[in-house]
């Protein structure tokens, strides 16, 4: 009897020991996995390599809908506040009251969750999901939040805007939004009013601001040819000019002069950059100079369409405003706008999707790219 008890005790002890070992093993496994995760978090995330840095055709400068990465350092809420401020700034420029901003915010939240989407139903794009095929503008234009907001308020291409809706100032905001958008789900806009009032408060937007209902721009706003934007209804005046390397001089026909282009590039970089530039280096350089598109498929190819006497192979001392080129080891290559003092304005190098001002040597040290040379800001196929 005592032997049986002892045997049972030993078996129980063995089970307990196995259970303890199992618990220790599980705990160790959890710690191991946690360590792997921590190592993954601490390992550097691969930067964008501009492997498809392109301008995919006339009037688009487009990226395939599934090719964009989410912003690396900007939360969705931060994006929404930034776009809300842009929409409100357009409303203020047009001397519209705060209610116009509220209606636009409700509309954009329903259409795009206040994100500047490069895709949507059929050919719909942008904050308000406007369609090039319905004459709201070119794809590149609609992807400019200022252009899209102006279209929403004033209409475009025969499409009604907010100010065209009768009694819009006294009607329910959701109903007015529907009259502009002609959605299959008119009941959905009104549900965003409370959330957009909260967002406006976060963004410092005064929805009680007085204004007119006509949506006329002020003379000062009309004259602001270099206000931050990615494209315009028409090329800015005062473009062209000349460009020299100290020996030869070339005539330019760009919509923007070199001086205005540099001002524009600086004004739209860093904290002021929009989030629509992923793998669009060539389109970006053309837009800096006032064009809607470059007319060339890949950045590396643009170097070859520029006349031979304009190419400066390997020269690392370009004049401000020049276009600089790199071979990234991928088909597309990379291009950036030289701003002077060793700095360029470029997409993706610090943050995928965004434009930042960086040292020109960063593409070699960070991406392992090979510098090719520079050319004047000449776009023989742009439009």
BADO-979781 format. One record per residue (C-alpha): residue in one letter; chain; x, y, z. Coordinates in pm, whole numbers. Example, Ala and Ser with C-alpha at 12.3 -4.5 7.8 and 13.67 -1.06 7.14 Angstrom:
# residues 2
<pt resn="A" chain="A" c1="1230" c2="-450" c3="780"/>
<pt resn="S" chain="A" c1="1367" c2="-106" c3="714"/>
# end
This chain:
# residues 383
<pt resn="X" chain="A" c1="0" c2="0" c3="0"/>
<pt resn="X" chain="A" c1="278" c2="242" c3="92"/>
<pt resn="X" chain="A" c1="462" c2="147" c3="-227"/>
<pt resn="X" chain="A" c1="151" c2="223" c3="-432"/>
<pt resn="X" chain="A" c1="117" c2="562" c3="-264"/>
<pt resn="X" chain="A" c1="484" c2="633" c3="-327"/>
<pt resn="X" chain="A" c1="447" c2="533" c3="-694"/>
<pt resn="X" chain="A" c1="146" c2="759" c3="-738"/>
<pt resn="X" chain="A" c1="337" c2="1042" c3="-571"/>
<pt resn="X" chain="A" c1="631" c2="992" c3="-806"/>
<pt resn="X" chain="A" c1="400" c2="989" c3="-1110"/>
<pt resn="X" chain="A" c1="230" c2="1305" c3="-992"/>
<pt resn="X" chain="A" c1="566" c2="1468" c3="-942"/>
<pt resn="X" chain="A" c1="666" c2="1366" c3="-1294"/>
<pt resn="X" chain="A" c1="347" c2="1513" c3="-1439"/>
<pt resn="X" chain="A" c1="401" c2="1834" c3="-1244"/>
<pt resn="X" chain="A" c1="759" c2="1849" c3="-1363"/>
<pt resn="X" chain="A" c1="650" c2="1799" c3="-1724"/>
<pt resn="X" chain="A" c1="384" c2="2065" c3="-1678"/>
<pt resn="X" chain="A" c1="643" c2="2305" c3="-1540"/>
<pt resn="X" chain="A" c1="877" c2="2229" c3="-1827"/>
<pt resn="X" chain="A" c1="593" c2="2285" c3="-2072"/>
<pt resn="X" chain="A" c1="512" c2="2619" c3="-1912"/>
<pt resn="X" chain="A" c1="877" c2="2720" c3="-1922"/>
<pt resn="X" chain="A" c1="899" c2="2613" c3="-2287"/>
<pt resn="X" chain="A" c1="588" c2="2813" c3="-2379"/>
<pt resn="X" chain="A" c1="717" c2="3116" c3="-2190"/>
<pt resn="X" chain="A" c1="1054" c2="3085" c3="-2363"/>
<pt resn="X" chain="A" c1="881" c2="3056" c3="-2700"/>
<pt resn="X" chain="A" c1="680" c2="3369" c3="-2634"/>
<pt resn="X" chain="A" c1="994" c2="3557" c3="-2534"/>
<pt resn="X" chain="A" c1="1170" c2="3427" c3="-2847"/>
<pt resn="X" chain="A" c1="890" c2="3545" c3="-3073"/>
<pt resn="X" chain="A" c1="879" c2="3879" c3="-2893"/>
<pt resn="X" chain="A" c1="1252" c2="3910" c3="-2952"/>
<pt resn="X" chain="A" c1="1207" c2="3842" c3="-3322"/>
<pt resn="X" chain="A" c1="935" c2="4104" c3="-3342"/>
<pt resn="X" chain="A" c1="1149" c2="4355" c3="-3155"/>
<pt resn="X" chain="A" c1="1440" c2="4286" c3="-3388"/>
<pt resn="X" chain="A" c1="1210" c2="4340" c3="-3684"/>
<pt resn="X" chain="A" c1="1092" c2="4667" c3="-3539"/>
<pt resn="X" chain="A" c1="1447" c2="4780" c3="-3481"/>
<pt resn="X" chain="A" c1="1576" c2="4675" c3="-3822"/>
<pt resn="X" chain="A" c1="1569" c2="4957" c3="-4079"/>
<pt resn="X" chain="A" c1="1271" c2="4954" c3="-4311"/>
<pt resn="X" chain="A" c1="1378" c2="4957" c3="-4677"/>
<pt resn="X" chain="A" c1="1338" c2="5300" c3="-4828"/>
<pt resn="X" chain="A" c1="1163" c2="5364" c3="-5155"/>
<pt resn="X" chain="A" c1="1400" c2="5284" c3="-5441"/>
<pt resn="X" chain="A" c1="1222" c2="5479" c3="-5715"/>
<pt resn="X" chain="A" c1="1209" c2="5152" c3="-5908"/>
<pt resn="X" chain="A" c1="907" c2="5274" c3="-6105"/>
<pt resn="X" chain="A" c1="966" c2="5647" c3="-6090"/>
<pt resn="X" chain="A" c1="773" c2="5743" c3="-6397"/>
<pt resn="X" chain="A" c1="532" c2="5968" c3="-6579"/>
<pt resn="X" chain="A" c1="293" c2="5723" c3="-6738"/>
<pt resn="X" chain="A" c1="149" c2="5929" c3="-7016"/>
<pt resn="X" chain="A" c1="-1" c2="6245" c3="-7149"/>
<pt resn="X" chain="A" c1="-214" c2="6428" c3="-6898"/>
<pt resn="X" chain="A" c1="-176" c2="6177" c3="-6620"/>
<pt resn="X" chain="A" c1="159" c2="6149" c3="-6451"/>
<pt resn="X" chain="A" c1="-28" c2="5860" c3="-6293"/>
<pt resn="X" chain="A" c1="66" c2="5571" c3="-6069"/>
<pt resn="X" chain="A" c1="-117" c2="5240" c3="-6081"/>
<pt resn="X" chain="A" c1="-380" c2="5224" c3="-5805"/>
<pt resn="X" chain="A" c1="-207" c2="4943" c3="-5621"/>
<pt resn="X" chain="A" c1="144" c2="5087" c3="-5636"/>
<pt resn="X" chain="A" c1="120" c2="5350" c3="-5364"/>
<pt resn="X" chain="A" c1="249" c2="5289" c3="-5017"/>
<pt resn="X" chain="A" c1="85" c2="5443" c3="-4712"/>
<pt resn="X" chain="A" c1="272" c2="5747" c3="-4582"/>
<pt resn="X" chain="A" c1="559" c2="5642" c3="-4361"/>
<pt resn="X" chain="A" c1="538" c2="5912" c3="-4099"/>
<pt resn="X" chain="A" c1="191" c2="6065" c3="-4127"/>
<pt resn="X" chain="A" c1="-122" c2="5929" c3="-3965"/>
<pt resn="X" chain="A" c1="-454" c2="5927" c3="-4145"/>
<pt resn="X" chain="A" c1="-586" c2="6191" c3="-3906"/>
<pt resn="X" chain="A" c1="-293" c2="6418" c3="-3982"/>
<pt resn="X" chain="A" c1="-361" c2="6379" c3="-4354"/>
<pt resn="X" chain="A" c1="-728" c2="6458" c3="-4302"/>
<pt resn="X" chain="A" c1="-651" c2="6774" c3="-4105"/>
<pt resn="X" chain="A" c1="-407" c2="6888" c3="-4373"/>
<pt resn="X" chain="A" c1="-659" c2="6832" c3="-4653"/>
<pt resn="X" chain="A" c1="-929" c2="7002" c3="-4446"/>
<pt resn="X" chain="A" c1="-708" c2="7310" c3="-4413"/>
<pt resn="X" chain="A" c1="-646" c2="7310" c3="-4788"/>
<pt resn="X" chain="A" c1="-1018" c2="7293" c3="-4862"/>
<pt resn="X" chain="A" c1="-1088" c2="7572" c3="-4615"/>
<pt resn="X" chain="A" c1="-813" c2="7790" c3="-4761"/>
<pt resn="X" chain="A" c1="-978" c2="7759" c3="-5103"/>
<pt resn="X" chain="A" c1="-1316" c2="7849" c3="-4953"/>
<pt resn="X" chain="A" c1="-1161" c2="8154" c3="-4787"/>
<pt resn="X" chain="A" c1="-992" c2="8258" c3="-5111"/>
<pt resn="X" chain="A" c1="-1328" c2="8239" c3="-5283"/>
<pt resn="X" chain="A" c1="-1480" c2="8443" c3="-4997"/>
<pt resn="X" chain="A" c1="-1721" c2="8162" c3="-4909"/>
<pt resn="X" chain="A" c1="-1859" c2="8121" c3="-4555"/>
<pt resn="X" chain="A" c1="-1764" c2="7844" c3="-4315"/>
<pt resn="X" chain="A" c1="-2069" c2="7643" c3="-4411"/>
<pt resn="X" chain="A" c1="-1918" c2="7592" c3="-4756"/>
<pt resn="X" chain="A" c1="-1613" c2="7436" c3="-4592"/>
<pt resn="X" chain="A" c1="-1835" c2="7210" c3="-4379"/>
<pt resn="X" chain="A" c1="-2024" c2="7083" c3="-4684"/>
<pt resn="X" chain="A" c1="-1700" c2="7021" c3="-4871"/>
<pt resn="X" chain="A" c1="-1551" c2="6833" c3="-4575"/>
<pt resn="X" chain="A" c1="-1861" c2="6615" c3="-4542"/>
<pt resn="X" chain="A" c1="-1844" c2="6541" c3="-4914"/>
<pt resn="X" chain="A" c1="-1473" c2="6458" c3="-4917"/>
<pt resn="X" chain="A" c1="-1508" c2="6237" c3="-4611"/>
<pt resn="X" chain="A" c1="-1779" c2="6033" c3="-4779"/>
<pt resn="X" chain="A" c1="-1605" c2="6016" c3="-5115"/>
<pt resn="X" chain="A" c1="-1245" c2="5950" c3="-5012"/>
<pt resn="X" chain="A" c1="-1225" c2="5955" c3="-4629"/>
<pt resn="X" chain="A" c1="-1049" c2="6288" c3="-4688"/>
<pt resn="X" chain="A" c1="-756" c2="6121" c3="-4863"/>
<pt resn="X" chain="A" c1="-620" c2="6226" c3="-5199"/>
<pt resn="X" chain="A" c1="-683" c2="5888" c3="-5360"/>
<pt resn="X" chain="A" c1="-527" c2="5807" c3="-5696"/>
<pt resn="X" chain="A" c1="-801" c2="5555" c3="-5774"/>
<pt resn="X" chain="A" c1="-1175" c2="5504" c3="-5735"/>
<pt resn="X" chain="A" c1="-1489" c2="5397" c3="-5917"/>
<pt resn="X" chain="A" c1="-1413" c2="5392" c3="-6288"/>
<pt resn="X" chain="A" c1="-1184" c2="5693" c3="-6346"/>
<pt resn="X" chain="A" c1="-1271" c2="5878" c3="-6023"/>
<pt resn="X" chain="A" c1="-973" c2="6021" c3="-5832"/>
<pt resn="X" chain="A" c1="-888" c2="6276" c3="-5567"/>
<pt resn="X" chain="A" c1="-1052" c2="6410" c3="-5254"/>
<pt resn="X" chain="A" c1="-1394" c2="6445" c3="-5415"/>
<pt resn="X" chain="A" c1="-1360" c2="6148" c3="-5654"/>
<pt resn="X" chain="A" c1="-1413" c2="6368" c3="-5957"/>
<pt resn="X" chain="A" c1="-1388" c2="6209" c3="-6302"/>
<pt resn="X" chain="A" c1="-1173" c2="6332" c3="-6592"/>
<pt resn="X" chain="A" c1="-1419" c2="6170" c3="-6834"/>
<pt resn="X" chain="A" c1="-1692" c2="6394" c3="-6692"/>
<pt resn="X" chain="A" c1="-1485" c2="6709" c3="-6762"/>
<pt resn="X" chain="A" c1="-1382" c2="6782" c3="-6403"/>
<pt resn="X" chain="A" c1="-1026" c2="6835" c3="-6531"/>
<pt resn="X" chain="A" c1="-733" c2="6614" c3="-6623"/>
<pt resn="X" chain="A" c1="-634" c2="6338" c3="-6387"/>
<pt resn="X" chain="A" c1="-327" c2="6532" c3="-6275"/>
<pt resn="X" chain="A" c1="-535" c2="6843" c3="-6212"/>
<pt resn="X" chain="A" c1="-797" c2="6658" c3="-6008"/>
<pt resn="X" chain="A" c1="-519" c2="6506" c3="-5798"/>
<pt resn="X" chain="A" c1="-427" c2="6860" c3="-5692"/>
<pt resn="X" chain="A" c1="-639" c2="6921" c3="-5375"/>
<pt resn="X" chain="A" c1="-662" c2="7298" c3="-5440"/>
<pt resn="X" chain="A" c1="-781" c2="7243" c3="-5796"/>
<pt resn="X" chain="A" c1="-1032" c2="6978" c3="-5684"/>
<pt resn="X" chain="A" c1="-1169" c2="7197" c3="-5404"/>
<pt resn="X" chain="A" c1="-1206" c2="7492" c3="-5639"/>
<pt resn="X" chain="A" c1="-1398" c2="7269" c3="-5880"/>
<pt resn="X" chain="A" c1="-1625" c2="7148" c3="-5600"/>
<pt resn="X" chain="A" c1="-1708" c2="7504" c3="-5499"/>
<pt resn="X" chain="A" c1="-1732" c2="7666" c3="-5842"/>
<pt resn="X" chain="A" c1="-1803" c2="7377" c3="-6078"/>
<pt resn="X" chain="A" c1="-1606" c2="7290" c3="-6392"/>
<pt resn="X" chain="A" c1="-1659" c2="7158" c3="-6742"/>
<pt resn="X" chain="A" c1="-2034" c2="7213" c3="-6730"/>
<pt resn="X" chain="A" c1="-2064" c2="7043" c3="-6391"/>
<pt resn="X" chain="A" c1="-2238" c2="7237" c3="-6116"/>
<pt resn="X" chain="A" c1="-2042" c2="7350" c3="-5815"/>
<pt resn="X" chain="A" c1="-2162" c2="7440" c3="-5466"/>
<pt resn="X" chain="A" c1="-2231" c2="7802" c3="-5554"/>
<pt resn="X" chain="A" c1="-2456" c2="7690" c3="-5842"/>
<pt resn="X" chain="A" c1="-2695" c2="7512" c3="-5605"/>
<pt resn="X" chain="A" c1="-2999" c2="7725" c3="-5532"/>
<pt resn="X" chain="A" c1="-3036" c2="7827" c3="-5166"/>
<pt resn="X" chain="A" c1="-2734" c2="7620" c3="-5069"/>
<pt resn="X" chain="A" c1="-2665" c2="7838" c3="-4764"/>
<pt resn="X" chain="A" c1="-3000" c2="7760" c3="-4603"/>
<pt resn="X" chain="A" c1="-3046" c2="7398" c3="-4705"/>
<pt resn="X" chain="A" c1="-2923" c2="7089" c3="-4512"/>
<pt resn="X" chain="A" c1="-2551" c2="7034" c3="-4586"/>
<pt resn="X" chain="A" c1="-2598" c2="6672" c3="-4690"/>
<pt resn="X" chain="A" c1="-2860" c2="6767" c3="-4948"/>
<pt resn="X" chain="A" c1="-2631" c2="7029" c3="-5101"/>
<pt resn="X" chain="A" c1="-2344" c2="6780" c3="-5117"/>
<pt resn="X" chain="A" c1="-2567" c2="6538" c3="-5308"/>
<pt resn="X" chain="A" c1="-2670" c2="6807" c3="-5557"/>
<pt resn="X" chain="A" c1="-2305" c2="6863" c3="-5645"/>
<pt resn="X" chain="A" c1="-2195" c2="6498" c3="-5646"/>
<pt resn="X" chain="A" c1="-2505" c2="6320" c3="-5783"/>
<pt resn="X" chain="A" c1="-2425" c2="6010" c3="-5578"/>
<pt resn="X" chain="A" c1="-2616" c2="5680" c3="-5586"/>
<pt resn="X" chain="A" c1="-2629" c2="5705" c3="-5206"/>
<pt resn="X" chain="A" c1="-2749" c2="6058" c3="-5126"/>
<pt resn="X" chain="A" c1="-2832" c2="5972" c3="-4766"/>
<pt resn="X" chain="A" c1="-2470" c2="5909" c3="-4665"/>
<pt resn="X" chain="A" c1="-2331" c2="6265" c3="-4669"/>
<pt resn="X" chain="A" c1="-2536" c2="6393" c3="-4376"/>
<pt resn="X" chain="A" c1="-2392" c2="6130" c3="-4143"/>
<pt resn="X" chain="A" c1="-2051" c2="6298" c3="-4151"/>
<pt resn="X" chain="A" c1="-2157" c2="6640" c3="-4021"/>
<pt resn="X" chain="A" c1="-2077" c2="6585" c3="-3655"/>
<pt resn="X" chain="A" c1="-1739" c2="6422" c3="-3724"/>
<pt resn="X" chain="A" c1="-1641" c2="6700" c3="-3965"/>
<pt resn="X" chain="A" c1="-1727" c2="6968" c3="-3712"/>
<pt resn="X" chain="A" c1="-1491" c2="6793" c3="-3471"/>
<pt resn="X" chain="A" c1="-1217" c2="6767" c3="-3736"/>
<pt resn="X" chain="A" c1="-1258" c2="7134" c3="-3826"/>
<pt resn="X" chain="A" c1="-1214" c2="7229" c3="-3463"/>
<pt resn="X" chain="A" c1="-895" c2="7019" c3="-3445"/>
<pt resn="X" chain="A" c1="-765" c2="7189" c3="-3759"/>
<pt resn="X" chain="A" c1="-846" c2="7539" c3="-3631"/>
<pt resn="X" chain="A" c1="-1109" c2="7598" c3="-3899"/>
<pt resn="X" chain="A" c1="-1383" c2="7852" c3="-3825"/>
<pt resn="X" chain="A" c1="-1704" c2="7699" c3="-3960"/>
<pt resn="X" chain="A" c1="-1896" c2="8005" c3="-3842"/>
<pt resn="X" chain="A" c1="-1698" c2="8233" c3="-4071"/>
<pt resn="X" chain="A" c1="-1908" c2="8478" c3="-4270"/>
<pt resn="X" chain="A" c1="-1877" c2="8513" c3="-4645"/>
<pt resn="X" chain="A" c1="-2070" c2="8548" c3="-4967"/>
<pt resn="X" chain="A" c1="-2256" c2="8283" c3="-5160"/>
<pt resn="X" chain="A" c1="-2118" c2="8370" c3="-5502"/>
<pt resn="X" chain="A" c1="-1771" c2="8223" c3="-5468"/>
<pt resn="X" chain="A" c1="-1575" c2="8501" c3="-5632"/>
<pt resn="X" chain="A" c1="-1199" c2="8506" c3="-5580"/>
<pt resn="X" chain="A" c1="-1018" c2="8809" c3="-5450"/>
<pt resn="X" chain="A" c1="-777" c2="9003" c3="-5675"/>
<pt resn="X" chain="A" c1="-491" c2="8909" c3="-5442"/>
<pt resn="X" chain="A" c1="-570" c2="8542" c3="-5480"/>
<pt resn="X" chain="A" c1="-597" c2="8572" c3="-5858"/>
<pt resn="X" chain="A" c1="-254" c2="8730" c3="-5869"/>
<pt resn="X" chain="A" c1="-89" c2="8462" c3="-5656"/>
<pt resn="X" chain="A" c1="62" c2="8268" c3="-5942"/>
<pt resn="X" chain="A" c1="300" c2="8082" c3="-5715"/>
<pt resn="X" chain="A" c1="53" c2="7968" c3="-5447"/>
<pt resn="X" chain="A" c1="132" c2="7607" c3="-5349"/>
<pt resn="X" chain="A" c1="-36" c2="7360" c3="-5584"/>
<pt resn="X" chain="A" c1="59" c2="7072" c3="-5811"/>
<pt resn="X" chain="A" c1="-96" c2="7202" c3="-6130"/>
<pt resn="X" chain="A" c1="-312" c2="7489" c3="-6245"/>
<pt resn="X" chain="A" c1="-603" c2="7567" c3="-6476"/>
<pt resn="X" chain="A" c1="-358" c2="7738" c3="-6709"/>
<pt resn="X" chain="A" c1="20" c2="7776" c3="-6705"/>
<pt resn="X" chain="A" c1="142" c2="8062" c3="-6487"/>
<pt resn="X" chain="A" c1="248" c2="8373" c3="-6669"/>
<pt resn="X" chain="A" c1="603" c2="8496" c3="-6690"/>
<pt resn="X" chain="A" c1="758" c2="8162" c3="-6790"/>
<pt resn="X" chain="A" c1="1037" c2="8076" c3="-7028"/>
<pt resn="X" chain="A" c1="1359" c2="8263" c3="-6986"/>
<pt resn="X" chain="A" c1="1711" c2="8140" c3="-7046"/>
<pt resn="X" chain="A" c1="1944" c2="7891" c3="-6882"/>
<pt resn="X" chain="A" c1="2324" c2="7888" c3="-6895"/>
<pt resn="X" chain="A" c1="2609" c2="7665" c3="-6785"/>
<pt resn="X" chain="A" c1="2854" c2="7953" c3="-6808"/>
<pt resn="X" chain="A" c1="2951" c2="7870" c3="-7163"/>
<pt resn="X" chain="A" c1="2634" c2="7797" c3="-7357"/>
<pt resn="X" chain="A" c1="2291" c2="7957" c3="-7310"/>
<pt resn="X" chain="A" c1="1958" c2="7796" c3="-7398"/>
<pt resn="X" chain="A" c1="1610" c2="7943" c3="-7439"/>
<pt resn="X" chain="A" c1="1341" c2="7774" c3="-7227"/>
<pt resn="X" chain="A" c1="970" c2="7754" c3="-7298"/>
<pt resn="X" chain="A" c1="853" c2="7627" c3="-6960"/>
<pt resn="X" chain="A" c1="538" c2="7784" c3="-6810"/>
<pt resn="X" chain="A" c1="745" c2="7881" c3="-6503"/>
<pt resn="X" chain="A" c1="1079" c2="8057" c3="-6497"/>
<pt resn="X" chain="A" c1="1364" c2="7896" c3="-6310"/>
<pt resn="X" chain="A" c1="1324" c2="8142" c3="-6022"/>
<pt resn="X" chain="A" c1="951" c2="8075" c3="-5988"/>
<pt resn="X" chain="A" c1="1003" c2="7700" c3="-6018"/>
<pt resn="X" chain="A" c1="1252" c2="7698" c3="-5731"/>
<pt resn="X" chain="A" c1="1016" c2="7908" c3="-5517"/>
<pt resn="X" chain="A" c1="733" c2="7665" c3="-5596"/>
<pt resn="X" chain="A" c1="944" c2="7358" c3="-5519"/>
<pt resn="X" chain="A" c1="1052" c2="7495" c3="-5181"/>
<pt resn="X" chain="A" c1="695" c2="7602" c3="-5095"/>
<pt resn="X" chain="A" c1="561" c2="7253" c3="-5165"/>
<pt resn="X" chain="A" c1="825" c2="7047" c3="-4986"/>
<pt resn="X" chain="A" c1="864" c2="6916" c3="-4633"/>
<pt resn="X" chain="A" c1="568" c2="6991" c3="-4408"/>
<pt resn="X" chain="A" c1="387" c2="7150" c3="-4703"/>
<pt resn="X" chain="A" c1="420" c2="6847" c3="-4929"/>
<pt resn="X" chain="A" c1="108" c2="6663" c3="-5037"/>
<pt resn="X" chain="A" c1="104" c2="6283" c3="-5033"/>
<pt resn="X" chain="A" c1="65" c2="6207" c3="-5402"/>
<pt resn="X" chain="A" c1="425" c2="6171" c3="-5522"/>
<pt resn="X" chain="A" c1="509" c2="5803" c3="-5474"/>
<pt resn="X" chain="A" c1="734" c2="5693" c3="-5764"/>
<pt resn="X" chain="A" c1="647" c2="6009" c3="-5962"/>
<pt resn="X" chain="A" c1="984" c2="6182" c3="-5982"/>
<pt resn="X" chain="A" c1="964" c2="6266" c3="-6353"/>
<pt resn="X" chain="A" c1="606" c2="6392" c3="-6329"/>
<pt resn="X" chain="A" c1="711" c2="6602" c3="-6029"/>
<pt resn="X" chain="A" c1="996" c2="6776" c3="-6212"/>
<pt resn="X" chain="A" c1="764" c2="6866" c3="-6499"/>
<pt resn="X" chain="A" c1="497" c2="6997" c3="-6261"/>
<pt resn="X" chain="A" c1="758" c2="7210" c3="-6079"/>
<pt resn="X" chain="A" c1="808" c2="7392" c3="-6409"/>
<pt resn="X" chain="A" c1="435" c2="7439" c3="-6467"/>
<pt resn="X" chain="A" c1="362" c2="7147" c3="-6699"/>
<pt resn="X" chain="A" c1="92" c2="6886" c3="-6637"/>
<pt resn="X" chain="A" c1="309" c2="6598" c3="-6762"/>
<pt resn="X" chain="A" c1="656" c2="6533" c3="-6898"/>
<pt resn="X" chain="A" c1="561" c2="6331" c3="-7205"/>
<pt resn="X" chain="A" c1="829" c2="6067" c3="-7130"/>
<pt resn="X" chain="A" c1="767" c2="5732" c3="-6962"/>
<pt resn="X" chain="A" c1="1075" c2="5698" c3="-6740"/>
<pt resn="X" chain="A" c1="1310" c2="5935" c3="-6565"/>
<pt resn="X" chain="A" c1="1624" c2="5777" c3="-6709"/>
<pt resn="X" chain="A" c1="1483" c2="5816" c3="-7061"/>
<pt resn="X" chain="A" c1="1432" c2="6189" c3="-7021"/>
<pt resn="X" chain="A" c1="1808" c2="6235" c3="-7012"/>
<pt resn="X" chain="A" c1="1830" c2="6089" c3="-7362"/>
<pt resn="X" chain="A" c1="1551" c2="6300" c3="-7515"/>
<pt resn="X" chain="A" c1="1728" c2="6619" c3="-7410"/>
<pt resn="X" chain="A" c1="1964" c2="6735" c3="-7689"/>
<pt resn="X" chain="A" c1="2321" c2="6613" c3="-7652"/>
<pt resn="X" chain="A" c1="2465" c2="6964" c3="-7617"/>
<pt resn="X" chain="A" c1="2251" c2="7013" c3="-7303"/>
<pt resn="X" chain="A" c1="2374" c2="6701" c3="-7123"/>
<pt resn="X" chain="A" c1="2648" c2="6740" c3="-6865"/>
<pt resn="X" chain="A" c1="2770" c2="6387" c3="-6797"/>
<pt resn="X" chain="A" c1="2909" c2="6344" c3="-6447"/>
<pt resn="X" chain="A" c1="2918" c2="6717" c3="-6371"/>
<pt resn="X" chain="A" c1="2829" c2="6766" c3="-6005"/>
<pt resn="X" chain="A" c1="2805" c2="7145" c3="-6015"/>
<pt resn="X" chain="A" c1="2481" c2="7229" c3="-6196"/>
<pt resn="X" chain="A" c1="2323" c2="7575" c3="-6189"/>
<pt resn="X" chain="A" c1="2013" c2="7612" c3="-5966"/>
<pt resn="X" chain="A" c1="1702" c2="7487" c3="-6143"/>
<pt resn="X" chain="A" c1="1882" c2="7211" c3="-6335"/>
<pt resn="X" chain="A" c1="1752" c2="6855" c3="-6357"/>
<pt resn="X" chain="A" c1="1981" c2="6591" c3="-6201"/>
<pt resn="X" chain="A" c1="1970" c2="6221" c3="-6294"/>
<pt resn="X" chain="A" c1="2068" c2="5892" c3="-6127"/>
<pt resn="X" chain="A" c1="2084" c2="5530" c3="-6237"/>
<pt resn="X" chain="A" c1="1920" c2="5337" c3="-5953"/>
<pt resn="X" chain="A" c1="1986" c2="4993" c3="-6099"/>
<pt resn="X" chain="A" c1="1620" c2="4974" c3="-6197"/>
<pt resn="X" chain="A" c1="1451" c2="5046" c3="-6528"/>
<pt resn="X" chain="A" c1="1319" c2="5390" c3="-6437"/>
<pt resn="X" chain="A" c1="1612" c2="5564" c3="-6271"/>
<pt resn="X" chain="A" c1="1560" c2="5886" c3="-6079"/>
<pt resn="X" chain="A" c1="1543" c2="6260" c3="-6145"/>
<pt resn="X" chain="A" c1="1532" c2="6559" c3="-5910"/>
<pt resn="X" chain="A" c1="1530" c2="6939" c3="-5928"/>
<pt resn="X" chain="A" c1="1849" c2="7112" c3="-5812"/>
<pt resn="X" chain="A" c1="1777" c2="7407" c3="-5583"/>
<pt resn="X" chain="A" c1="2132" c2="7528" c3="-5522"/>
<pt resn="X" chain="A" c1="2377" c2="7488" c3="-5233"/>
<pt resn="X" chain="A" c1="2407" c2="7115" c3="-5296"/>
<pt resn="X" chain="A" c1="2037" c2="7048" c3="-5236"/>
<pt resn="X" chain="A" c1="1759" c2="6900" c3="-5446"/>
<pt resn="X" chain="A" c1="1383" c2="6864" c3="-5413"/>
<pt resn="X" chain="A" c1="1286" c2="6499" c3="-5453"/>
<pt resn="X" chain="A" c1="1009" c2="6252" c3="-5381"/>
<pt resn="X" chain="A" c1="1046" c2="5932" c3="-5176"/>
<pt resn="X" chain="A" c1="1405" c2="5980" c3="-5057"/>
<pt resn="X" chain="A" c1="1311" c2="6060" c3="-4695"/>
<pt resn="X" chain="A" c1="943" c2="5964" c3="-4694"/>
<pt resn="X" chain="A" c1="761" c2="5753" c3="-4955"/>
<pt resn="X" chain="A" c1="488" c2="5967" c3="-5119"/>
<pt resn="X" chain="A" c1="630" c2="6304" c3="-5011"/>
<pt resn="X" chain="A" c1="866" c2="6573" c3="-5139"/>
<pt resn="X" chain="A" c1="1163" c2="6673" c3="-4925"/>
<pt resn="X" chain="A" c1="1469" c2="6891" c3="-4972"/>
<pt resn="X" chain="A" c1="1786" c2="6686" c3="-4925"/>
<pt resn="X" chain="A" c1="2155" c2="6683" c3="-5013"/>
<pt resn="X" chain="A" c1="2210" c2="6567" c3="-5369"/>
<pt resn="X" chain="A" c1="2453" c2="6298" c3="-5255"/>
<pt resn="X" chain="A" c1="2188" c2="6116" c3="-5051"/>
<pt resn="X" chain="A" c1="2070" c2="5906" c3="-5346"/>
<pt resn="X" chain="A" c1="2412" c2="5745" c3="-5371"/>
<pt resn="X" chain="A" c1="2465" c2="5690" c3="-4998"/>
<pt resn="X" chain="A" c1="2109" c2="5576" c3="-4922"/>
<pt resn="X" chain="A" c1="1995" c2="5408" c3="-5243"/>
<pt resn="X" chain="A" c1="2333" c2="5308" c3="-5385"/>
<pt resn="X" chain="A" c1="2246" c2="5498" c3="-5703"/>
<pt resn="X" chain="A" c1="2500" c2="5606" c3="-5966"/>
<pt resn="X" chain="A" c1="2504" c2="5974" c3="-6062"/>
<pt resn="X" chain="A" c1="2464" c2="6034" c3="-6436"/>
<pt resn="X" chain="A" c1="2469" c2="6411" c3="-6484"/>
<pt resn="X" chain="A" c1="2244" c2="6713" c3="-6528"/>
<pt resn="X" chain="A" c1="2055" c2="6899" c3="-6797"/>
<pt resn="X" chain="A" c1="1877" c2="7233" c3="-6815"/>
<pt resn="X" chain="A" c1="1504" c2="7211" c3="-6724"/>
<pt resn="X" chain="A" c1="1411" c2="7124" c3="-7079"/>
<pt resn="X" chain="A" c1="1093" c2="6923" c3="-7149"/>
<pt resn="X" chain="A" c1="1065" c2="6871" c3="-7528"/>
<pt resn="X" chain="A" c1="760" c2="6643" c3="-7497"/>
<pt resn="X" chain="A" c1="578" c2="6805" c3="-7204"/>
<pt resn="X" chain="A" c1="228" c2="6945" c3="-7212"/>
# end
